[in-house]
Amino acid sequence: MYAIAVKGKVNSEVDFNTNNIKFEKNVHYWRKHPNLHGWMKKLYYKKGGKDDSFNGSNVVLTESDLDSLEQDIINETLPHTHGYFFGESQGNEKEDDLAFISKARKLIKEGKIIFYSSSW
């Protein structure tokens, strides 16, 4: 599970090709945090994503998305998510998740695009 910062533009908020995008940096990495992945999956479909497995699919995170995510993290309302490769969220991820949001907001203010992707 990755959050990545890129420079430039993408042609869609979901399912965009990364071949011609300049990667700036990996913003954050999570391992075995299925509840966050479940939240991202819901966002992906809300934005029009079509991949049934949501594996290797990209979804842009806007300021508004980060605001919603932050509230769900603070309120501990990330959706309970499970799956074969996922393990379980441990409940101690809040500080790390909020640190990601802070980093992502700073990068967006610098003109970067932040997106989430995962591979399992």
C-alpha positions as a LaTeX table, in Angstrom:
\begin{tabular}{lrrr}
\hline
Residue & $x$ (\AA) & $y$ (\AA) & $z$ (\AA) \\
\hline
Met1 & 0.00 & 0.00 & 0.00 \\
Tyr2 & 1.59 & 3.23 & $-1.18$ \\
Ala3 & 0.93 & 6.95 & $-1.43$ \\
Ile4 & 2.98 & 8.53 & $-4.20$ \\
Ala5 & 3.59 & 12.16 & $-5.15$ \\
Val6 & 3.87 & 13.06 & $-8.82$ \\
Lys7 & 4.59 & 16.23 & $-10.71$ \\
Gly8 & 2.36 & 17.27 & $-13.58$ \\
Lys9 & $-1.16$ & 16.17 & $-14.35$ \\
Val10 & $-3.08$ & 12.95 & $-14.64$ \\
Asn11 & $-5.93$ & 12.51 & $-17.09$ \\
Ser12 & $-8.36$ & 11.08 & $-14.51$ \\
Glu13 & $-8.67$ & 10.68 & $-10.74$ \\
Val14 & $-8.76$ & 6.88 & $-11.14$ \\
Asp15 & $-7.32$ & 4.20 & $-13.40$ \\
Phe16 & $-4.74$ & 6.47 & $-15.00$ \\
Asn17 & $-1.56$ & 5.21 & $-16.61$ \\
Thr18 & 1.63 & 6.15 & $-14.77$ \\
Asn19 & 4.04 & 5.50 & $-17.66$ \\
Asn20 & 4.45 & 9.17 & $-18.62$ \\
Ile21 & 4.25 & 10.70 & $-15.14$ \\
Lys22 & 7.26 & 12.07 & $-13.31$ \\
Phe23 & 7.39 & 10.41 & $-9.90$ \\
Glu24 & 8.59 & 12.79 & $-7.22$ \\
Lys25 & 8.68 & 10.51 & $-4.20$ \\
Asn26 & 7.01 & 7.78 & $-2.26$ \\
Val27 & 5.05 & 9.68 & 0.35 \\
His28 & 4.03 & 6.80 & 2.56 \\
Tyr29 & 3.97 & 3.03 & 2.82 \\
Trp30 & 1.60 & 0.83 & 4.80 \\
Arg31 & 1.70 & $-2.90$ & 5.32 \\
Lys32 & $-1.27$ & $-4.89$ & 6.55 \\
His33 & $-3.68$ & $-1.99$ & 7.11 \\
Pro34 & $-6.81$ & $-3.36$ & 5.41 \\
Asn35 & $-9.20$ & $-0.84$ & 6.96 \\
Leu36 & $-7.35$ & 2.00 & 5.24 \\
His37 & $-7.32$ & $-0.02$ & 2.03 \\
Gly38 & $-11.09$ & $-0.52$ & 2.35 \\
Trp39 & $-11.55$ & 3.24 & 2.71 \\
Met40 & $-9.44$ & 3.85 & $-0.41$ \\
Lys41 & $-11.40$ & 1.20 & $-2.31$ \\
Lys42 & $-14.68$ & 2.95 & $-1.50$ \\
Leu43 & $-13.17$ & 6.26 & $-2.66$ \\
Tyr44 & $-11.95$ & 4.61 & $-5.86$ \\
Tyr45 & $-15.43$ & 3.36 & $-6.76$ \\
Lys46 & $-17.01$ & 6.68 & $-5.74$ \\
Lys47 & $-14.70$ & 8.39 & $-8.25$ \\
Gly48 & $-15.70$ & 5.97 & $-11.01$ \\
Gly49 & $-13.09$ & 3.21 & $-10.69$ \\
Lys50 & $-13.90$ & $-0.01$ & $-12.56$ \\
Asp51 & $-11.34$ & $-2.63$ & $-11.43$ \\
Asp52 & $-13.24$ & $-5.28$ & $-9.46$ \\
Ser53 & $-10.17$ & $-6.36$ & $-7.52$ \\
Phe54 & $-8.81$ & $-2.85$ & $-6.78$ \\
Asn55 & $-5.35$ & $-4.34$ & $-7.11$ \\
Gly56 & $-2.74$ & $-2.08$ & $-8.67$ \\
Ser57 & $-5.39$ & 0.56 & $-9.33$ \\
Asn58 & $-4.60$ & 4.23 & $-8.77$ \\
Val59 & $-6.79$ & 6.81 & $-7.06$ \\
Val60 & $-5.92$ & 10.51 & $-6.66$ \\
Leu61 & $-6.27$ & 11.97 & $-3.17$ \\
Thr62 & $-7.47$ & 15.58 & $-3.09$ \\
Glu63 & $-7.53$ & 17.98 & $-0.13$ \\
Ser64 & $-11.21$ & 17.14 & 0.31 \\
Asp65 & $-10.46$ & 13.40 & 0.28 \\
Leu66 & $-7.77$ & 13.93 & 2.92 \\
Asp67 & $-10.25$ & 15.90 & 5.06 \\
Ser68 & $-12.74$ & 13.01 & 4.88 \\
Leu69 & $-10.04$ & 10.44 & 5.59 \\
Glu70 & $-8.77$ & 12.44 & 8.54 \\
Gln71 & $-12.25$ & 12.57 & 10.08 \\
Asp72 & $-12.74$ & 8.82 & 9.62 \\
Ile73 & $-9.35$ & 8.14 & 11.20 \\
Ile74 & $-10.02$ & 10.44 & 14.16 \\
Asn75 & $-13.52$ & 9.03 & 14.64 \\
Glu76 & $-12.22$ & 5.48 & 14.15 \\
Thr77 & $-14.75$ & 4.84 & 11.40 \\
Leu78 & $-12.53$ & 3.34 & 8.72 \\
Pro79 & $-14.51$ & 0.41 & 7.31 \\
His80 & $-13.61$ & $-2.99$ & 8.74 \\
Thr81 & $-11.96$ & $-4.72$ & 5.79 \\
His82 & $-10.55$ & $-8.22$ & 5.50 \\
Gly83 & $-9.10$ & $-10.41$ & 2.81 \\
Tyr84 & $-6.72$ & $-13.25$ & 2.15 \\
Phe85 & $-3.54$ & $-11.16$ & 1.86 \\
Phe86 & $-4.57$ & $-8.28$ & 4.09 \\
Gly87 & $-4.11$ & $-9.40$ & 7.66 \\
Glu88 & $-5.92$ & $-7.13$ & 10.09 \\
Ser89 & $-5.60$ & $-3.49$ & 11.05 \\
Gln90 & $-4.21$ & $-3.43$ & 14.58 \\
Gly91 & $-5.89$ & $-0.27$ & 15.86 \\
Asn92 & $-2.59$ & 1.48 & 16.54 \\
Glu93 & $-2.22$ & 3.04 & 13.08 \\
Lys94 & $-3.89$ & 6.39 & 13.88 \\
Glu95 & $-0.71$ & 8.42 & 14.52 \\
Asp96 & 0.97 & 7.05 & 11.40 \\
Asp97 & $-2.13$ & 7.68 & 9.26 \\
Leu98 & $-2.41$ & 11.26 & 10.49 \\
Ala99 & 1.31 & 11.82 & 9.78 \\
Phe100 & 0.66 & 10.67 & 6.20 \\
Ile101 & $-2.19$ & 13.17 & 5.84 \\
Ser102 & 0.06 & 15.98 & 7.06 \\
Lys103 & 2.79 & 15.05 & 4.55 \\
Ala104 & 0.28 & 14.74 & 1.73 \\
Arg105 & $-1.27$ & 18.14 & 2.43 \\
Lys106 & 2.14 & 19.82 & 2.32 \\
Leu107 & 2.95 & 18.19 & $-1.01$ \\
Ile108 & $-0.40$ & 19.18 & $-2.51$ \\
Lys109 & 0.29 & 22.80 & $-1.46$ \\
Glu110 & 3.59 & 22.50 & $-3.39$ \\
Gly111 & 1.60 & 21.55 & $-6.50$ \\
Lys112 & 2.12 & 17.80 & $-6.37$ \\
Ile113 & $-0.56$ & 15.22 & $-7.07$ \\
Ile114 & $-0.91$ & 12.49 & $-4.46$ \\
Phe115 & $-2.30$ & 9.10 & $-5.32$ \\
Tyr116 & $-2.84$ & 5.80 & $-3.59$ \\
Ser117 & $-2.03$ & 2.45 & $-5.10$ \\
Ser118 & $-1.55$ & $-1.06$ & $-3.80$ \\
Ser119 & $-0.43$ & $-4.44$ & $-4.96$ \\
Trp120 & $-1.24$ & $-7.71$ & $-3.27$ \\
\hline
\end{tabular}
